[in-house]
Amino acid sequence: MNLNINTPIAFFDLEATGINISTDRIVEISIVKVHPGGKEEIKTMKINPTIPIPLESSLIHGIYDQDVKDAPTFKEASRELYQFFEGADLAGFNVLKYDIPLLVEEFLRAGIDFDIEKRNLLDAQKIFHLMEKRNLSSAYKFYCGKTLENAHSAEADTVATYEVFKAQIERYTGEEAVDLLGNKLGVLENDMKKIHQLLNEKMVDLAGRFIFNNEGEECFNFGKHKGKTIEQVLKEEPSYYDWMMKGDFPLDTKRKFTQVKLRSFNKG
C-alpha cells in the first residue's frame, strides 16, 4: 500500500564507530526519501569519521578504516545531506533513541542547526512495541513457561504478575541495565527502592544526562551532582556550567543545560 503523506519522509539508518553520540562518528548513512505520490529517492554514502573505527564496530557493520579513508567527512557532506533531508519527516527503526540524536549531533558539529521541532519523527520499533503482543499472557509464557488460564480474572492476573516479577528478579539480578544508547543505568538488584529508581527515570536530554524528578524539575543523572536539580547546581557551583560546556558532552546535552540556565536567569 502507498503511504498517505503530504510531505516527504526520509527513512534512514546509520552505521557508526560506536554508540556514544558525543564521541562516536557516522561511517555510513543510507536514506530512502519517499515523496507524496510514491516517488522514491535513495542516497547512500560512506563517511570518513576522522577517528579510527574500533575493530568491534567493524566486525558488526563490515566497514573498516581503509573503506572510508577517501570518503568525505560529515562536515564536507553536510550540505548535501541537509538538502536531501530538507522538508522531510524522519523515520527508521530505533531512530528516536540512537539515529536521530547522532545525526543531530553530527550536524551541530558541522555548524548546522538541524531542526527537528517541525518534523514528524516516526519509529518503526515503537510501532512494533505498541502493536505486537507484549501483554501479561506473553510475559507469563516467556518467563514462567506457563499458559495463563482465566486471563483478565483479577486473581489470576495478579498471581501471574507476581510470578513473572519473581522470575524477572531471579533472571536479571546482578545484570547491568543498559539503554539503547549504551548508557549504563545501574545493576538490577533484589531491592524494591532501587528497582523503582531504575524504572522511573525520565530523560531531559537525548543522552539521558539529565532527568526529571517527581516534581518535574530537571536534575543531574550522573557525577557528583546526581540527583540535584540543575538550578540548584547553578546556584551552588556556577563554574560547573563552564566545565560542562568545555567537556566531552553531547551538544544536545549542552543545549538543554543552557536552556535551563537561561530560564533560571530570566526567573531572576
Buried (B, 14 or more C-beta within 10 A) or exposed (E): EEEEBEEBBBBBBBBBBBBBBBEBBBBBBBBBBBBEEEEEEEBEBBBBBEEEBEEEBBEEBEBBBEBBEEBBBBBEBBEEBEEBBEEBBBBBBBBBBBBBBBBBBBBBBBEBEBEBEEBEEBBEBBEEEEEEEEEBBEBBBEBBEEEBEEEEEEEBBEBBBEBBEEBBBEEBEEEEBEBEBEBEBEBBBEEEEEBEEBEEBBBBBBBBBBBBBEEEBBBBBEEEBEEBBBBBBBEEEEEBBEEBEEEEBBBBBBBBBEBBBEEBEEEE
